[in-house]
Amino acid sequence: MLKISNVTRRFGDKVAVDGVTLEIAKGQMVGIIGRSGAGKSTLLRMINRLTDVSEGTIACQGQAVSELNGPALRNWQRDCAMIFQQFNLVPRLDVITNVMLGRLNQRNTLMSMLNLFPRQDILRAIEILERLGIEEHGPKRAEALSGGQQQRVGIARALMQDPRIILADEPIASLDPMNAQVVMDTLRRIHDEDGRLVICNLHTLDTARRYCDRVIGMRAGKIVFDGRAEELTTAVAREIYGADADFSEEATSTSIETLSRPRGAATRRPELVD
Ligand SMILES: Nc1ncnc2c1ncn2[C@@H]1O[C@H](COP(=O)(O)OP(=O)(O)OP(=O)(O)O)[C@@H](O)[C@H]1O
């Protein structure tokens, strides 16, 4: 579905992403891990075209997305929704309006600024909020919600675009373990139930192992691991994080694991908890 060929991104002398080549098929939930500065965000931002490539190409189903402009670029950005660590909601607007802003690319901007939304958008937003179990917060200001609830509003806003791909850039990095679990459960559900491709930058190994089918490890802009979650051993993690023999996985853990399952129990595809 997504073909990334020899992609490099430079910022001045700094090479943030260095000759990355990847193919990602539909039907996978992909986690990208690596230490801070490894190039994870830059890679996601190039897929969405928030950042341009310096070299190489990114294509989706044969369309060269790294070369799109104008309306075709806007269509791509609608097809490829981003979710951010800091939620990027409008804090003083109510939740339902924040969700409907996901349609901004497809609707008249003035109408959206005046908060005039078609009835079908309002109904769709309510339906999505119900699906994510946060419909009762619809009338509240976004700033009144917990971090986990705000991130689910961010996911609802992304779903309003009806995207083929969801790119989540450290979606749980600002959340406590319980909220992190709810948000990751939600992303996994969207992947499983809707068949949308989900690519998620994660700081933590346990989350990648638990939720992702495929894990890509980045180090200094390059891909140093690409395999199934089960193959992500401590030795591999040490290589990705560039750590020495006393590397401890605890240092990259969110503690999600300890919340809801005994040690050694089956991983991934958990039930949604709220
Ligand atoms: N706009 C920019 N201008 C200059 N340098 C940048 C810019 N964006 C990223 N970089 C640099 O590129 C490198 C990769 O950054 P990036 O944010 O992609 O890493 P990351 O793995 O997502 O890290 P983190 O987990 O901390 O977000 C870093 O050295 C960063 O300082």
The ligand as an ORCA input file, in Angstrom:
! r2SCAN-3c Opt
* xyz 0 1
  N      12.413     21.219     11.803
  C      13.620     20.786     12.172
  N      14.708     21.571     12.087
  C      15.930     21.113     12.439
  N      16.170     19.869     12.915
  C      15.135     19.042     13.032
  C      13.801     19.453     12.674
  N      12.955     18.395     12.889
  C      13.725     17.396     13.373
  N      15.036     17.781     13.453
  C      16.144     16.953     13.923
  O      16.087     15.720     13.248
  C      16.384     14.642     14.141
  C      15.238     13.655     14.162
  O      14.135     14.278     14.827
  P      12.727     13.559     15.014
  O      11.822     14.518     15.716
  O      12.277     13.032     13.711
  O      13.114     12.347     15.963
  P      12.178     11.425     16.851
  O      12.721     10.053     16.764
  O      10.753     11.617     16.449
  O      12.433     11.999     18.291
  P      11.386     12.284     19.484
  O      10.970     10.941     19.953
  O      12.180     13.053     20.471
  O      10.254     13.085     18.858
  C      16.681     15.279     15.481
  O      18.078     15.431     15.617
  C      16.012     16.618     15.400
  O      16.671     17.572     16.209
*
